[in-house]
Amino acid sequence: MGAKTWMLVYAEGSAREALKNRPVLDADATLELATELFAPAQLERLGDGNLAFTCPRGRDICVGCFPGVSVVAAKEFGGDYPSRLPQRFLAAAAGRTVWLHAMHSVVDWFAYAKWVNGKLVRSLSVSPDTGVREDFGARMSFEEPYWAGLHPVHSDPDDDEDYPLPFHPLDMAEAALAELFGYQLEGDASADLVDPESIPLVRYRRSRPWWQLWR
């Protein structure tokens, strides 16, 4: 698996339903949200992107605002502890539900979280090397088959050690993408899922404020 994500999703209702019909990007709202979240940085537009790439590095970000849902991808959302998300990103929700989804294929790590009215109601961060770093709130229904051992990792017969988790974190990560947002990056294609390349995002690069350029 080579998929990576680190993104926030602001949703007025179901993000999955909002993205289902390939909504039209609101360019003005997109720039406004990007400016709000990452001030005082200046934003340079790099071009067009899409939902298939939500793992920008360094000062780059990807943003898209649509009716009922907004997507923001930035390195700040790729931390091991979702509960430590900086408060400014929650303040921008303005009553909307906030989702965090992050995964990294190199270390088989997956994390996700949900905030309702600014309150953290679910947070999970898990990888085979570190185990469960964060597990807060009630598990969502899409998680249950994985915790129940219905999607085990079949170890190499020549390996003396069993896989340290009852599931592969990236498998659960893809299940989360499908359940919460209606698309997947890898796995079997389904007519019920949206092609992430059909959902446009705008790519920006953040510059330092002028008073920090000498540092």
TAGIBEL-V680600 format. One line per field, one symbol per residue. ss: DSSP state (@ for helix, = for strand, . for the rest). psi: psi as a letter, one per 30 degrees, with the letter a starting at -180 (. if undefined). Layout:
# TAGIBEL-V680600
ss: ???
psi: ???
This chain:
# TAGIBEL-V680600
ss: ...========...@@@@@@......@@@@@@@@@@@@...=========...=.....=======..=====.@@@....@@@..@@@@@.....========....========..=========...======....@@@@@@@.....................@@@@@@@@@@@@@..............@@@.========..@@@...
psi: kgkkljlkkkkfbjeeeefegilkkjeeeeeeeeeeegkgkkkkkfakalffjhhllbgklkkkkljfkkkkklffgglfjefgkkfffeffehflkkkkkkljfeghkkkllkkkhfkkfkkkkklfefbjekiklkklefeefeffgfilkjlkffkfklkflglkefeeeeeeeeeefgllelakkkffkkjfffjklkklkklkleffff.
